[in-house]
């Protein structure tokens, strides 16, 4: 499985959410097939609530972790 990572550090919601949704839609075919996962790097704590909520409503799985002062939001399909 391929990991596609993108960094939205410095963006706050709703900009962070909109950017994440744009990337999810751009890669939705690969995500739905389980061919890739997206990893979003953000420093906006609000994004750790808004992005997972929207993504789960779209039918994806979400995992959140923190590393080096940045949140990692992993989006994938089982």
C-alpha positions in Angstrom: 0.0 0.0 0.0 1.3 3.4 -1.0 1.3 6.3 1.6 0.6 9.8 0.3 1.7 12.4 2.8 0.8 16.1 2.8 1.7 18.8 5.2 -0.9 21.5 6.1 1.0 22.8 9.1 0.2 26.5 9.5 -3.3 26.2 8.2 -6.2 26.5 10.6 -9.8 25.4 10.2 -11.8 25.7 8.0 -8.9 26.0 5.6 -7.2 22.8 7.0 -10.4 20.8 6.6 -11.1 22.1 3.0 -7.5 21.2 2.0 -7.8 17.7 3.5 -11.1 17.1 1.7 -9.7 18.3 -1.6 -6.8 15.7 -1.2 -9.2 12.9 -0.2 -11.4 13.6 -3.2 -8.3 13.7 -5.5 -7.2 10.2 -4.3 -10.6 8.7 -3.6 -10.4 6.0 -6.2 -7.1 4.7 -4.8 -8.4 5.1 -1.2 -11.6 3.2 -1.8 -9.6 0.3 -3.5 -7.3 0.2 -0.5 -4.3 1.0 -2.8 -3.2 4.0 -0.7 -3.5 5.8 2.6 -3.3 9.5 3.2 -1.3 11.0 6.0 -2.1 14.6 6.9 0.4 16.5 9.0 -1.1 19.4 10.9 -0.3 21.6 13.9 -3.9 22.7 14.2 -5.5 20.9 17.2 -9.0 21.7 15.9 -8.2 19.8 12.7 -7.8 16.6 14.8 -11.6 16.9 15.4 -13.0 18.3 12.2 -11.0 16.2 9.7 -11.7 12.8 11.3 -15.4 13.6 11.8 -15.8 14.5 8.1 -13.7 11.6 6.9 -15.5 9.0 9.0 -18.8 10.3 7.6 -17.3 9.6 4.1 -16.8 5.9 5.1 -13.0 6.0 5.7 -11.1 4.8 8.8 -9.0 7.4 10.7 -6.1 7.1 13.1 -4.6 10.1 14.9 -1.1 10.3 16.5 1.3 13.0 17.6 4.9 13.1 16.5 7.5 15.9 16.9 4.9 18.6 17.8 2.7 17.7 14.8 -0.5 15.7 14.6 -0.6 12.9 12.0 -4.1 12.0 10.7 -4.0 8.7 8.8 -6.9 8.1 6.4 -7.4 4.6 5.0 -9.9 1.9 4.0 -9.9 -1.5 5.6 
